């Protein structure tokens, strides 16, 4: 039986969201149909290396880039792709998206990129690189509707190129993991918790985007009103010292437990009552899916993906990034019927079954064109069609015949200039049209300090 050779390029396999999803997905793909290769461009730092969890049929290739200017690694990776000659290349995260798509273009290999989050901190140079490389990208996979809308606007993507495939959770595996654990009260004793404590759980890296400072300040206000509240924070990061100091200043050392990085978080889910997050940026959180599969209601800020998980008042509550609202929603949830919200969370998690996610990826990997997974005729994803119709977001796109239009490039980084000029010349010769080079014009014009497509200009009006 013919096996489609697919190469997935990712920064590393350190313990993080995108990496964990890749590991989980690889276990669900049909190895008789997919010949899966995974290439990592960096070695793991002090974080746990997940590569040992890859199934045996997956071939792992390791590279060691130092930065974008590591010429030796570029040559090595390009030679590797040329020799491997995959039928499809799939890339994840900005560095790998850039390297993977560039090398795919050099070797004339079809490539699909994946966007896992609403990357609001990308520099203009990074956005420019994404916009240019999107022209040689067959499709862009996003993990939620929110990420799809953000990416379409930031990268100026034709919606026909966007495919929404949600992150998934193996609900059966979650049940098995919970059954292996001790009784809930026994776990609480191990963690220094009482059986009557109301336990809030936060699982996240201790980095600014997770906004732990607001979480702690809100918890202090809540805990001063009720002695039964406890907060577990699972994760590690550069803010650990600052957060521990903040906790001590408010005399919360016995009420806030910093648990550090945990290879397995299932016992923390089982010991807790509510998952809470004050994050400012998400895509479609794996933690939320895991927590809901264990039956925890969610209290969270409204970020990308959460609007598809949380039904306000049914399986949790949305919060504004304000202490008063956070305290109010926690008290409101505790005073309500938590058991019904727990059952609602489990039902929501089942809608994001990992098997369905794997089926969509396998269909995408095996089809000859990415368009075979889109809507008949239009090629747009249903979510994009719906939200464009509701005018909730401005969907921007290039004209369908963009190759027959004049080519517009920006050259703010000399390192890319010669390559883009060569690319423009080749493409112009292919379509028999001249190209125009404009210094510091971005293909898409800056309007109201935001990236927008000037469709009228691109259409020659």
Secondary structure as GFF3:
##gff-version 3
##sequence-region A 1 461
A	DSSP	beta_strand	4	10	.	.	.	ID=ss1
A	DSSP	alpha_helix	17	26	.	.	.	ID=ss2
A	DSSP	beta_strand	34	40	.	.	.	ID=ss3
A	DSSP	three_ten_helix	51	53	.	.	.	ID=ss4
A	DSSP	beta_strand	59	62	.	.	.	ID=ss5
A	DSSP	alpha_helix	71	84	.	.	.	ID=ss6
A	DSSP	beta_strand	88	92	.	.	.	ID=ss7
A	DSSP	alpha_helix	94	106	.	.	.	ID=ss8
A	DSSP	beta_strand	111	115	.	.	.	ID=ss9
A	DSSP	alpha_helix	124	133	.	.	.	ID=ss10
A	DSSP	three_ten_helix	134	136	.	.	.	ID=ss11
A	DSSP	beta_strand	139	142	.	.	.	ID=ss12
A	DSSP	alpha_helix	145	155	.	.	.	ID=ss13
A	DSSP	three_ten_helix	159	161	.	.	.	ID=ss14
A	DSSP	beta_strand	162	164	.	.	.	ID=ss15
A	DSSP	alpha_helix	171	180	.	.	.	ID=ss16
A	DSSP	alpha_helix	184	190	.	.	.	ID=ss17
A	DSSP	beta_strand	198	203	.	.	.	ID=ss18
A	DSSP	three_ten_helix	208	210	.	.	.	ID=ss19
A	DSSP	alpha_helix	212	223	.	.	.	ID=ss20
A	DSSP	beta_strand	229	234	.	.	.	ID=ss21
A	DSSP	alpha_helix	240	249	.	.	.	ID=ss22
A	DSSP	beta_strand	256	260	.	.	.	ID=ss23
A	DSSP	alpha_helix	266	271	.	.	.	ID=ss24
A	DSSP	beta_strand	274	277	.	.	.	ID=ss25
A	DSSP	alpha_helix	286	293	.	.	.	ID=ss26
A	DSSP	beta_strand	297	301	.	.	.	ID=ss27
A	DSSP	three_ten_helix	306	308	.	.	.	ID=ss28
A	DSSP	beta_strand	316	319	.	.	.	ID=ss29
A	DSSP	alpha_helix	323	335	.	.	.	ID=ss30
A	DSSP	alpha_helix	338	350	.	.	.	ID=ss31
A	DSSP	alpha_helix	354	366	.	.	.	ID=ss32
A	DSSP	three_ten_helix	370	373	.	.	.	ID=ss33
A	DSSP	alpha_helix	382	389	.	.	.	ID=ss34
A	DSSP	three_ten_helix	402	404	.	.	.	ID=ss35
A	DSSP	alpha_helix	414	431	.	.	.	ID=ss36
A	DSSP	beta_strand	446	447	.	.	.	ID=ss37
A	DSSP	beta_strand	450	451	.	.	.	ID=ss38
A	DSSP	alpha_helix	455	458	.	.	.	ID=ss39
###
